[in-house]
Amino acid sequence: MYMPMYMPMYMKDAQTAKAKKKAAPEKPGFFEQVHAVVARIPPGKVMTYGQIADVLNNVCSARYVGYAMRAAPDHKQLPCHRVVNRNGDLAPGGRFGGSENHRRMLEAEGVTFTPEGRINLDECLFNPWG
Protein backbone atom coordinates (compact mmCIF):
# COMPACT_ATOMS: atom_id res chain seq x y z
CA MET A 1 0.00 0.00 0.00
CA TYR A 2 1.36 3.39 -0.97
CA MET A 3 1.68 5.94 1.87
CA PRO A 4 2.63 9.46 0.90
CA MET A 5 5.52 11.03 2.78
CA TYR A 6 3.51 14.14 3.38
CA MET A 7 -0.11 14.75 4.25
CA PRO A 8 -2.02 17.13 2.00
CA MET A 9 -3.28 20.28 3.74
CA TYR A 10 -6.95 19.32 3.36
CA MET A 11 -6.32 16.11 5.27
CA LYS A 12 -4.49 17.96 8.06
CA ASP A 13 -7.39 20.41 8.33
CA ALA A 14 -9.85 17.54 8.52
CA GLN A 15 -7.86 15.85 11.28
CA THR A 16 -7.57 19.12 13.22
CA ALA A 17 -11.32 19.75 12.90
CA LYS A 18 -12.07 16.21 14.06
CA ALA A 19 -9.81 16.62 17.11
CA LYS A 20 -11.44 19.96 18.01
CA LYS A 21 -14.89 18.44 17.64
CA LYS A 22 -14.00 15.66 20.08
CA ALA A 23 -12.55 18.13 22.57
CA ALA A 24 -15.53 20.52 22.51
CA PRO A 25 -18.03 19.96 25.32
CA GLU A 26 -21.39 18.71 24.18
CA LYS A 27 -24.33 21.06 24.40
CA PRO A 28 -26.96 19.68 26.76
CA GLY A 29 -30.04 18.22 25.12
CA PHE A 30 -33.33 20.10 24.98
CA PHE A 31 -34.81 18.26 27.97
CA GLU A 32 -31.76 19.05 30.11
CA GLN A 33 -31.96 22.71 29.07
CA VAL A 34 -35.64 22.81 30.06
CA HIS A 35 -34.84 21.23 33.43
CA ALA A 36 -32.10 23.82 34.04
CA VAL A 37 -34.55 26.69 33.41
CA VAL A 38 -37.22 25.14 35.64
CA ALA A 39 -34.71 24.64 38.45
CA ARG A 40 -34.24 28.43 38.59
CA ILE A 41 -37.93 29.32 39.10
CA PRO A 42 -38.13 30.72 42.63
CA PRO A 43 -40.92 29.92 45.12
CA GLY A 44 -43.93 32.18 44.66
CA LYS A 45 -43.35 32.48 40.90
CA VAL A 46 -44.40 30.45 37.86
CA MET A 47 -43.39 30.20 34.22
CA THR A 48 -45.42 29.10 31.23
CA TYR A 49 -44.44 26.34 28.82
CA GLY A 50 -44.16 28.88 26.01
CA GLN A 51 -42.07 31.23 28.12
CA ILE A 52 -39.56 28.44 28.81
CA ALA A 53 -39.41 27.62 25.10
CA ASP A 54 -38.80 31.32 24.43
CA VAL A 55 -35.96 31.44 26.96
CA LEU A 56 -34.36 28.58 25.05
CA ASN A 57 -34.86 30.44 21.74
CA ASN A 58 -37.23 27.75 20.59
CA VAL A 59 -40.60 29.47 20.48
CA CYS A 60 -42.34 26.72 18.56
CA SER A 61 -41.64 24.12 21.23
CA ALA A 62 -44.02 24.80 24.12
CA ARG A 63 -45.41 21.30 23.62
CA TYR A 64 -41.91 19.83 23.84
CA VAL A 65 -41.35 21.70 27.09
CA GLY A 66 -44.36 19.75 28.36
CA TYR A 67 -42.77 16.51 27.21
CA ALA A 68 -39.56 17.47 29.00
CA MET A 69 -41.50 18.22 32.18
CA ARG A 70 -43.23 14.85 32.05
CA ALA A 71 -39.86 13.14 31.58
CA ALA A 72 -38.18 15.00 34.47
CA PRO A 73 -36.46 12.47 36.72
CA ASP A 74 -37.52 12.51 40.37
CA HIS A 75 -33.94 12.66 41.63
CA LYS A 76 -33.57 16.19 40.19
CA GLN A 77 -36.36 17.41 42.51
CA LEU A 78 -37.46 20.05 40.02
CA PRO A 79 -40.28 22.46 40.95
CA CYS A 80 -42.43 21.19 38.07
CA HIS A 81 -45.56 22.49 39.81
CA ARG A 82 -44.33 26.02 38.99
CA VAL A 83 -44.76 25.48 35.23
CA VAL A 84 -48.26 26.28 33.97
CA ASN A 85 -50.05 26.91 30.72
CA ARG A 86 -50.35 30.34 29.13
CA ASN A 87 -53.73 31.00 30.79
CA GLY A 88 -52.52 30.22 34.31
CA ASP A 89 -54.62 27.06 34.54
CA LEU A 90 -53.66 24.30 36.94
CA ALA A 91 -52.45 20.93 35.74
CA PRO A 92 -55.24 18.65 34.53
CA GLY A 93 -56.04 15.25 35.93
CA GLY A 94 -53.86 13.55 38.47
CA ARG A 95 -50.69 15.59 38.01
CA PHE A 96 -49.46 16.79 41.42
CA GLY A 97 -52.24 14.88 43.15
CA GLY A 98 -55.06 16.75 41.40
CA SER A 99 -55.92 20.41 40.83
CA GLU A 100 -56.77 21.14 44.48
CA ASN A 101 -53.43 19.80 45.71
CA HIS A 102 -51.60 21.67 42.94
CA ARG A 103 -53.29 24.89 44.05
CA ARG A 104 -52.36 24.25 47.71
CA MET A 105 -48.71 23.68 46.73
CA LEU A 106 -48.57 26.99 44.86
CA GLU A 107 -50.50 28.95 47.50
CA ALA A 108 -48.09 27.68 50.17
CA GLU A 109 -45.30 29.34 48.19
CA GLY A 110 -47.19 32.63 47.87
CA VAL A 111 -48.73 32.26 44.40
CA THR A 112 -52.02 34.17 44.12
CA PHE A 113 -55.09 33.27 42.12
CA THR A 114 -57.78 35.21 40.27
CA PRO A 115 -61.45 34.92 41.28
CA GLU A 116 -61.86 32.55 38.29
CA GLY A 117 -59.36 30.13 39.88
CA ARG A 118 -56.45 30.83 37.56
CA ILE A 119 -52.96 31.80 38.63
CA ASN A 120 -52.54 35.56 38.72
CA LEU A 121 -49.87 35.77 36.01
CA ASP A 122 -49.64 39.56 36.32
CA GLU A 123 -48.22 39.12 39.82
CA CYS A 124 -46.62 35.68 39.75
CA LEU A 125 -45.01 35.27 36.33
CA PHE A 126 -41.24 34.85 36.75
CA ASN A 127 -39.10 37.01 34.49
CA PRO A 128 -35.81 35.14 33.96
CA TRP A 129 -34.31 38.21 32.24
CA GLY A 130 -34.50 40.27 35.42
VMD Tcl script that builds the backbone (N, CA, C; Angstrom):
set m [mol new atoms 390]
animate dup $m
set s [atomselect $m all]
$s set {name element resname resid chain x y z} {
  {N N MET 1 A 0.850 -1.167 0.000}
  {CA C MET 1 A 0.000 0.000 0.000}
  {C C MET 1 A 0.898 1.233 0.000}
  {N N TYR 2 A 0.564 2.174 -0.842}
  {CA C TYR 2 A 1.361 3.388 -0.966}
  {C C TYR 2 A 0.966 4.397 0.108}
  {N N MET 3 A 1.909 4.917 0.857}
  {CA C MET 3 A 1.676 5.939 1.871}
  {C C MET 3 A 2.498 7.154 1.502}
  {N N PRO 4 A 1.853 8.280 1.260}
  {CA C PRO 4 A 2.634 9.464 0.896}
  {C C PRO 4 A 3.495 9.921 2.077}
  {N N MET 5 A 4.593 10.541 1.762}
  {CA C MET 5 A 5.519 11.027 2.782}
  {C C MET 5 A 4.994 12.298 3.454}
  {N N TYR 6 A 4.092 12.930 2.825}
  {CA C TYR 6 A 3.515 14.143 3.378}
  {C C TYR 6 A 1.993 14.004 3.381}
  {N N MET 7 A 1.356 14.770 4.190}
  {CA C MET 7 A -0.107 14.748 4.249}
  {C C MET 7 A -0.621 16.038 3.611}
  {N N PRO 8 A -1.480 15.918 2.618}
  {CA C PRO 8 A -2.022 17.126 1.999}
  {C C PRO 8 A -2.720 18.002 3.045}
  {N N MET 9 A -2.728 19.305 2.792}
  {CA C MET 9 A -3.278 20.280 3.742}
  {C C MET 9 A -4.747 19.982 4.071}
  {N N TYR 10 A -5.552 19.581 3.089}
  {CA C TYR 10 A -6.955 19.324 3.359}
  {C C TYR 10 A -7.137 18.168 4.340}
  {N N MET 11 A -6.215 17.216 4.322}
  {CA C MET 11 A -6.318 16.106 5.273}
  {C C MET 11 A -5.909 16.561 6.671}
  {N N LYS 12 A -4.898 17.434 6.767}
  {CA C LYS 12 A -4.491 17.960 8.064}
  {C C LYS 12 A -5.631 18.775 8.679}
  {N N ASP 13 A -6.264 19.607 7.848}
  {CA C ASP 13 A -7.394 20.412 8.330}
  {C C ASP 13 A -8.528 19.530 8.828}
  {N N ALA 14 A -8.781 18.448 8.109}
  {CA C ALA 14 A -9.851 17.538 8.519}
  {C C ALA 14 A -9.509 16.873 9.845}
  {N N GLN 15 A -8.258 16.482 10.018}
  {CA C GLN 15 A -7.860 15.852 11.279}
  {C C GLN 15 A -7.923 16.843 12.431}
  {N N THR 16 A -7.515 18.088 12.190}
  {CA C THR 16 A -7.566 19.124 13.224}
  {C C THR 16 A -9.015 19.393 13.618}
  {N N ALA 17 A -9.893 19.507 12.625}
  {CA C ALA 17 A -11.316 19.753 12.900}
  {C C ALA 17 A -11.913 18.603 13.692}
  {N N LYS 18 A -11.551 17.379 13.348}
  {CA C LYS 18 A -12.069 16.205 14.061}
  {C C LYS 18 A -11.607 16.212 15.512}
  {N N ALA 19 A -10.348 16.561 15.748}
  {CA C ALA 19 A -9.815 16.618 17.111}
  {C C ALA 19 A -10.512 17.710 17.914}
  {N N LYS 20 A -10.751 18.875 17.312}
  {CA C LYS 20 A -11.441 19.957 18.009}
  {C C LYS 20 A -12.869 19.557 18.341}
  {N N LYS 21 A -13.514 18.865 17.413}
  {CA C LYS 21 A -14.893 18.445 17.642}
  {C C LYS 21 A -14.973 17.497 18.836}
  {N N LYS 22 A -14.015 16.585 18.952}
  {CA C LYS 22 A -13.999 15.657 20.078}
  {C C LYS 22 A -13.745 16.384 21.394}
  {N N ALA 23 A -12.924 17.421 21.355}
  {CA C ALA 23 A -12.552 18.129 22.571}
  {C C ALA 23 A -13.643 19.088 23.043}
  {N N ALA 24 A -14.498 19.547 22.138}
  {CA C ALA 24 A -15.532 20.524 22.506}
  {C C ALA 24 A -16.577 19.858 23.388}
  {N N PRO 25 A -17.007 20.543 24.463}
  {CA C PRO 25 A -18.035 19.965 25.324}
  {C C PRO 25 A -19.368 19.908 24.586}
  {N N GLU 26 A -20.096 18.856 24.833}
  {CA C GLU 26 A -21.386 18.710 24.177}
  {C C GLU 26 A -22.404 19.646 24.793}
  {N N LYS 27 A -23.239 20.207 23.936}
  {CA C LYS 27 A -24.328 21.060 24.399}
  {C C LYS 27 A -25.392 20.153 25.011}
  {N N PRO 28 A -25.933 20.541 26.169}
  {CA C PRO 28 A -26.962 19.682 26.762}
  {C C PRO 28 A -28.164 19.561 25.846}
  {N N GLY 29 A -28.851 18.433 25.928}
  {CA C GLY 29 A -30.036 18.219 25.119}
  {C C GLY 29 A -31.170 19.150 25.544}
  {N N PHE 30 A -32.207 19.206 24.723}
  {CA C PHE 30 A -33.330 20.104 24.977}
  {C C PHE 30 A -33.964 19.839 26.343}
  {N N PHE 31 A -34.192 18.576 26.689}
  {CA C PHE 31 A -34.815 18.260 27.974}
  {C C PHE 31 A -33.966 18.775 29.131}
  {N N GLU 32 A -32.646 18.582 29.045}
  {CA C GLU 32 A -31.756 19.054 30.110}
  {C C GLU 32 A -31.783 20.573 30.208}
  {N N GLN 33 A -31.877 21.249 29.063}
  {CA C GLN 33 A -31.960 22.711 29.067}
  {C C GLN 33 A -33.253 23.166 29.737}
  {N N VAL 34 A -34.353 22.488 29.433}
  {CA C VAL 34 A -35.640 22.809 30.065}
  {C C VAL 34 A -35.528 22.624 31.574}
  {N N HIS 35 A -34.968 21.518 31.997}
  {CA C HIS 35 A -34.838 21.230 33.431}
  {C C HIS 35 A -33.989 22.293 34.120}
  {N N ALA 36 A -32.953 22.788 33.444}
  {CA C ALA 36 A -32.100 23.823 34.037}
  {C C ALA 36 A -32.877 25.124 34.233}
  {N N VAL 37 A -33.733 25.473 33.282}
  {CA C VAL 37 A -34.553 26.689 33.415}
  {C C VAL 37 A -35.542 26.523 34.561}
  {N N VAL 38 A -36.218 25.387 34.608}
  {CA C VAL 38 A -37.225 25.136 35.643}
  {C C VAL 38 A -36.595 25.165 37.031}
  {N N ALA 39 A -35.392 24.664 37.148}
  {CA C ALA 39 A -34.711 24.640 38.449}
  {C C ALA 39 A -34.488 26.044 39.005}
  {N N ARG 40 A -34.492 27.054 38.142}
  {CA C ARG 40 A -34.242 28.433 38.586}
  {C C ARG 40 A -35.512 29.211 38.931}
  {N N ILE 41 A -36.690 28.612 38.772}
  {CA C ILE 41 A -37.935 29.319 39.102}
  {C C ILE 41 A -38.046 29.391 40.624}
  {N N PRO 42 A -38.100 30.602 41.172}
  {CA C PRO 42 A -38.133 30.720 42.634}
  {C C PRO 42 A -39.523 30.434 43.203}
  {N N PRO 43 A -39.610 30.098 44.484}
  {CA C PRO 43 A -40.918 29.918 45.120}
  {C C PRO 43 A -41.739 31.202 44.990}
  {N N GLY 44 A -43.044 31.035 44.796}
  {CA C GLY 44 A -43.929 32.178 44.657}
  {C C GLY 44 A -44.049 32.686 43.238}
  {N N LYS 45 A -43.311 32.082 42.310}
  {CA C LYS 45 A -43.345 32.477 40.902}
  {C C LYS 45 A -43.642 31.264 40.035}
  {N N VAL 46 A -44.133 31.511 38.830}
  {CA C VAL 46 A -44.402 30.450 37.864}
  {C C VAL 46 A -43.870 30.887 36.501}
  {N N MET 47 A -43.709 29.928 35.620}
  {CA C MET 47 A -43.388 30.201 34.223}
  {C C MET 47 A -44.331 29.377 33.361}
  {N N THR 48 A -44.576 29.851 32.151}
  {CA C THR 48 A -45.417 29.098 31.229}
  {C C THR 48 A -44.530 28.218 30.340}
  {N N TYR 49 A -45.158 27.215 29.742}
  {CA C TYR 49 A -44.441 26.336 28.824}
  {C C TYR 49 A -43.838 27.146 27.679}
  {N N GLY 50 A -44.631 28.056 27.120}
  {CA C GLY 50 A -44.159 28.880 26.011}
  {C C GLY 50 A -43.045 29.819 26.416}
  {N N GLN 51 A -43.110 30.330 27.611}
  {CA C GLN 51 A -42.072 31.227 28.119}
  {C C GLN 51 A -40.739 30.472 28.241}
  {N N ILE 52 A -40.781 29.242 28.703}
  {CA C ILE 52 A -39.561 28.435 28.810}
  {C C ILE 52 A -38.996 28.160 27.421}
  {N N ALA 53 A -39.866 27.835 26.472}
  {CA C ALA 53 A -39.410 27.617 25.095}
  {C C ALA 53 A -38.771 28.885 24.550}
  {N N ASP 54 A -39.341 30.037 24.878}
  {CA C ASP 54 A -38.798 31.321 24.426}
  {C C ASP 54 A -37.419 31.577 25.035}
  {N N VAL 55 A -37.259 31.281 26.302}
  {CA C VAL 55 A -35.962 31.445 26.965}
  {C C VAL 55 A -34.890 30.621 26.243}
  {N N LEU 56 A -35.293 29.465 25.738}
  {CA C LEU 56 A -34.363 28.578 25.049}
  {C C LEU 56 A -34.282 28.883 23.553}
  {N N ASN 57 A -34.845 30.037 23.148}
  {CA C ASN 57 A -34.855 30.441 21.737}
  {C C ASN 57 A -35.488 29.387 20.845}
  {N N ASN 58 A -36.560 28.816 21.307}
  {CA C ASN 58 A -37.231 27.748 20.589}
  {C C ASN 58 A -38.737 27.948 20.731}
  {N N VAL 59 A -39.229 29.053 20.223}
  {CA C VAL 59 A -40.603 29.475 20.475}
  {C C VAL 59 A -41.673 28.507 19.985}
  {N N CYS 60 A -41.345 27.647 19.088}
  {CA C CYS 60 A -42.342 26.717 18.558}
  {C C CYS 60 A -42.448 25.446 19.396}
  {N N SER 61 A -41.763 25.380 20.519}
  {CA C SER 61 A -41.639 24.119 21.235}
  {C C SER 61 A -42.312 24.070 22.593}
  {N N ALA 62 A -43.351 24.857 22.824}
  {CA C ALA 62 A -44.022 24.797 24.125}
  {C C ALA 62 A -44.490 23.378 24.432}
  {N N ARG 63 A -44.970 22.688 23.431}
  {CA C ARG 63 A -45.414 21.299 23.620}
  {C C ARG 63 A -44.251 20.417 24.050}
  {N N TYR 64 A -43.070 20.642 23.479}
  {CA C TYR 64 A -41.909 19.832 23.841}
  {C C TYR 64 A -41.418 20.149 25.242}
  {N N VAL 65 A -41.646 21.376 25.691}
  {CA C VAL 65 A -41.348 21.700 27.086}
  {C C VAL 65 A -42.212 20.816 27.986}
  {N N GLY 66 A -43.474 20.641 27.610}
  {CA C GLY 66 A -44.362 19.748 28.358}
  {C C GLY 66 A -43.844 18.322 28.384}
  {N N TYR 67 A -43.341 17.855 27.255}
  {CA C TYR 67 A -42.772 16.506 27.213}
  {C C TYR 67 A -41.559 16.420 28.140}
  {N N ALA 68 A -40.741 17.462 28.142}
  {CA C ALA 68 A -39.558 17.469 29.005}
  {C C ALA 68 A -39.959 17.471 30.475}
  {N N MET 69 A -41.033 18.185 30.788}
  {CA C MET 69 A -41.502 18.218 32.177}
  {C C MET 69 A -41.994 16.837 32.603}
  {N N ARG 70 A -42.708 16.183 31.725}
  {CA C ARG 70 A -43.226 14.850 32.053}
  {C C ARG 70 A -42.089 13.847 32.242}
  {N N ALA 71 A -40.992 14.061 31.517}
  {CA C ALA 71 A -39.856 13.140 31.581}
  {C C ALA 71 A -38.857 13.507 32.680}
  {N N ALA 72 A -39.128 14.554 33.434}
  {CA C ALA 72 A -38.179 15.001 34.465}
  {C C ALA 72 A -37.969 13.908 35.507}
  {N N PRO 73 A -36.723 13.518 35.726}
  {CA C PRO 73 A -36.461 12.474 36.722}
  {C C PRO 73 A -36.690 12.989 38.143}
  {N N ASP 74 A -37.213 12.135 38.983}
  {CA C ASP 74 A -37.521 12.506 40.368}
  {C C ASP 74 A -36.287 12.952 41.142}
  {N N HIS 75 A -35.142 12.340 40.850}
  {CA C HIS 75 A -33.943 12.661 41.631}
  {C C HIS 75 A -33.481 14.106 41.446}
  {N N LYS 76 A -33.943 14.782 40.375}
  {CA C LYS 76 A -33.570 16.193 40.186}
  {C C LYS 76 A -34.374 17.122 41.088}
  {N N GLN 77 A -35.483 16.632 41.611}
  {CA C GLN 77 A -36.355 17.405 42.507}
  {C C GLN 77 A -36.663 18.786 41.935}
  {N N LEU 78 A -37.111 18.798 40.684}
  {CA C LEU 78 A -37.456 20.053 40.016}
  {C C LEU 78 A -38.810 20.569 40.490}
  {N N PRO 79 A -38.982 21.889 40.555}
  {CA C PRO 79 A -40.276 22.456 40.946}
  {C C PRO 79 A -41.244 22.480 39.756}
  {N N CYS 80 A -41.573 21.300 39.253}
  {CA C CYS 80 A -42.431 21.186 38.067}
  {C C CYS 80 A -43.802 21.828 38.280}
  {N N HIS 81 A -44.245 21.905 39.526}
  {CA C HIS 81 A -45.556 22.491 39.809}
  {C C HIS 81 A -45.581 23.991 39.516}
  {N N ARG 82 A -44.410 24.588 39.287}
  {CA C ARG 82 A -44.332 26.025 38.989}
  {C C ARG 82 A -44.408 26.312 37.494}
  {N N VAL 83 A -44.620 25.296 36.676}
  {CA C VAL 83 A -44.763 25.478 35.234}
  {C C VAL 83 A -46.237 25.271 34.888}
  {N N VAL 84 A -46.815 26.293 34.256}
  {CA C VAL 84 A -48.259 26.278 33.972}
  {C C VAL 84 A -48.509 26.650 32.516}
  {N N ASN 85 A -49.754 26.525 32.089}
  {CA C ASN 85 A -50.051 26.906 30.715}
  {C C ASN 85 A -50.202 28.420 30.592}
  {N N ARG 86 A -50.359 28.887 29.381}
  {CA C ARG 86 A -50.353 30.343 29.131}
  {C C ARG 86 A -51.510 31.089 29.763}
  {N N ASN 87 A -52.567 30.366 30.160}
  {CA C ASN 87 A -53.726 30.996 30.791}
  {C C ASN 87 A -53.650 30.989 32.312}
  {N N GLY 88 A -52.634 30.324 32.861}
  {CA C GLY 88 A -52.519 30.217 34.308}
  {C C GLY 88 A -53.392 29.130 34.893}
  {N N ASP 89 A -53.795 28.181 34.058}
  {CA C ASP 89 A -54.617 27.063 34.539}
  {C C ASP 89 A -53.744 26.046 35.263}
  {N N LEU 90 A -54.356 25.361 36.198}
  {CA C LEU 90 A -53.664 24.303 36.939}
  {C C LEU 90 A -53.564 23.047 36.084}
  {N N ALA 91 A -52.669 22.166 36.478}
  {CA C ALA 91 A -52.454 20.930 35.736}
  {C C ALA 91 A -53.725 20.081 35.741}
  {N N PRO 92 A -54.049 19.497 34.595}
  {CA C PRO 92 A -55.243 18.653 34.527}
  {C C PRO 92 A -55.011 17.291 35.161}
  {N N GLY 93 A -56.095 16.639 35.468}
  {CA C GLY 93 A -56.041 15.253 35.933}
  {C C GLY 93 A -55.282 15.049 37.219}
  {N N GLY 94 A -54.540 13.961 37.251}
  {CA C GLY 94 A -53.865 13.548 38.474}
  {C C GLY 94 A -52.468 14.101 38.677}
  {N N ARG 95 A -52.022 15.000 37.806}
  {CA C ARG 95 A -50.694 15.585 38.012}
  {C C ARG 95 A -50.668 16.320 39.344}
  {N N PHE 96 A -49.648 16.144 40.118}
  {CA C PHE 96 A -49.459 16.791 41.420}
  {C C PHE 96 A -50.569 16.445 42.402}
  {N N GLY 97 A -51.200 15.309 42.224}
  {CA C GLY 97 A -52.239 14.878 43.152}
  {C C GLY 97 A -53.582 15.553 42.920}
  {N N GLY 98 A -53.802 16.091 41.730}
  {CA C GLY 98 A -55.063 16.748 41.399}
  {C C GLY 98 A -54.954 18.264 41.482}
  {N N SER 99 A -55.930 18.940 40.903}
  {CA C SER 99 A -55.920 20.407 40.831}
  {C C SER 99 A -55.923 21.071 42.201}
  {N N GLU 100 A -56.692 20.519 43.145}
  {CA C GLU 100 A -56.767 21.140 44.478}
  {C C GLU 100 A -55.414 21.075 45.191}
  {N N ASN 101 A -54.745 19.945 45.075}
  {CA C ASN 101 A -53.428 19.805 45.706}
  {C C ASN 101 A -52.404 20.709 45.016}
  {N N HIS 102 A -52.491 20.791 43.693}
  {CA C HIS 102 A -51.596 21.666 42.938}
  {C C HIS 102 A -51.771 23.112 43.406}
  {N N ARG 103 A -53.011 23.523 43.579}
  {CA C ARG 103 A -53.287 24.891 44.052}
  {C C ARG 103 A -52.712 25.108 45.456}
  {N N ARG 104 A -52.900 24.129 46.348}
  {CA C ARG 104 A -52.363 24.250 47.706}
  {C C ARG 104 A -50.842 24.392 47.696}
  {N N MET 105 A -50.169 23.615 46.832}
  {CA C MET 105 A -48.712 23.681 46.732}
  {C C MET 105 A -48.267 25.087 46.330}
  {N N LEU 106 A -48.936 25.667 45.343}
  {CA C LEU 106 A -48.566 26.993 44.865}
  {C C LEU 106 A -48.921 28.079 45.877}
  {N N GLU 107 A -50.095 27.964 46.494}
  {CA C GLU 107 A -50.498 28.951 47.502}
  {C C GLU 107 A -49.540 28.941 48.692}
  {N N ALA 108 A -49.043 27.776 49.063}
  {CA C ALA 108 A -48.095 27.675 50.174}
  {C C ALA 108 A -46.795 28.425 49.872}
  {N N GLU 109 A -46.501 28.605 48.593}
  {CA C GLU 109 A -45.298 29.341 48.188}
  {C C GLU 109 A -45.578 30.823 47.938}
  {N N GLY 110 A -46.856 31.230 48.051}
  {CA C GLY 110 A -47.193 32.633 47.867}
  {C C GLY 110 A -47.797 32.994 46.524}
  {N N VAL 111 A -48.095 32.004 45.698}
  {CA C VAL 111 A -48.729 32.264 44.404}
  {C C VAL 111 A -50.178 32.653 44.646}
  {N N THR 112 A -50.632 33.710 43.968}
  {CA C THR 112 A -52.017 34.174 44.122}
  {C C THR 112 A -52.853 33.756 42.922}
  {N N PHE 113 A -54.153 33.730 43.141}
  {CA C PHE 113 A -55.090 33.275 42.116}
  {C C PHE 113 A -56.136 34.342 41.847}
  {N N THR 114 A -56.693 34.308 40.638}
  {CA C THR 114 A -57.776 35.212 40.268}
  {C C THR 114 A -59.087 34.647 40.813}
  {N N PRO 115 A -60.146 35.447 40.831}
  {CA C PRO 115 A -61.452 34.919 41.276}
  {C C PRO 115 A -61.941 33.744 40.422}
  {N N GLU 116 A -61.459 33.663 39.180}
  {CA C GLU 116 A -61.855 32.550 38.289}
  {C C GLU 116 A -61.083 31.264 38.591}
  {N N GLY 117 A -60.120 31.321 39.510}
  {CA C GLY 117 A -59.362 30.130 39.882}
  {C C GLY 117 A -58.087 29.931 39.093}
  {N N ARG 118 A -57.706 30.917 38.315}
  {CA C ARG 118 A -56.451 30.829 37.564}
  {C C ARG 118 A -55.331 31.524 38.331}
  {N N ILE 119 A -54.110 31.145 38.014}
  {CA C ILE 119 A -52.963 31.798 38.628}
  {C C ILE 119 A -52.913 33.238 38.149}
  {N N ASN 120 A -52.651 34.157 39.067}
  {CA C ASN 120 A -52.541 35.564 38.722}
  {C C ASN 120 A -51.175 35.789 38.066}
  {N N LEU 121 A -51.140 35.667 36.736}
  {CA C LEU 121 A -49.875 35.768 36.012}
  {C C LEU 121 A -49.295 37.179 36.059}
  {N N ASP 122 A -50.157 38.184 36.221}
  {CA C ASP 122 A -49.640 39.557 36.317}
  {C C ASP 122 A -48.715 39.720 37.526}
  {N N GLU 123 A -49.020 39.017 38.597}
  {CA C GLU 123 A -48.221 39.118 39.820}
  {C C GLU 123 A -47.160 38.028 39.939}
  {N N CYS 124 A -47.440 36.853 39.419}
  {CA C CYS 124 A -46.617 35.684 39.750}
  {C C CYS 124 A -45.743 35.161 38.616}
  {N N LEU 125 A -45.816 35.764 37.451}
  {CA C LEU 125 A -45.005 35.274 36.327}
  {C C LEU 125 A -43.543 35.646 36.551}
  {N N PHE 126 A -42.673 34.644 36.532}
  {CA C PHE 126 A -41.244 34.852 36.746}
  {C C PHE 126 A -40.617 35.393 35.468}
  {N N ASN 127 A -39.821 36.442 35.619}
  {CA C ASN 127 A -39.095 37.014 34.491}
  {C C ASN 127 A -37.627 36.616 34.606}
  {N N PRO 128 A -37.195 35.622 33.829}
  {CA C PRO 128 A -35.814 35.144 33.956}
  {C C PRO 128 A -34.783 36.144 33.457}
  {N N TRP 129 A -35.230 37.195 32.784}
  {CA C TRP 129 A -34.308 38.211 32.243}
  {C C TRP 129 A -34.077 39.339 33.225}
  {N N GLY 130 A -34.744 39.272 34.382}
  {CA C GLY 130 A -34.496 40.266 35.420}
  {C C GLY 130 A -35.501 41.316 35.576}
}
mol reanalyze $m
mol bondsrecalc $m
mol representation Tube
mol addrep $m
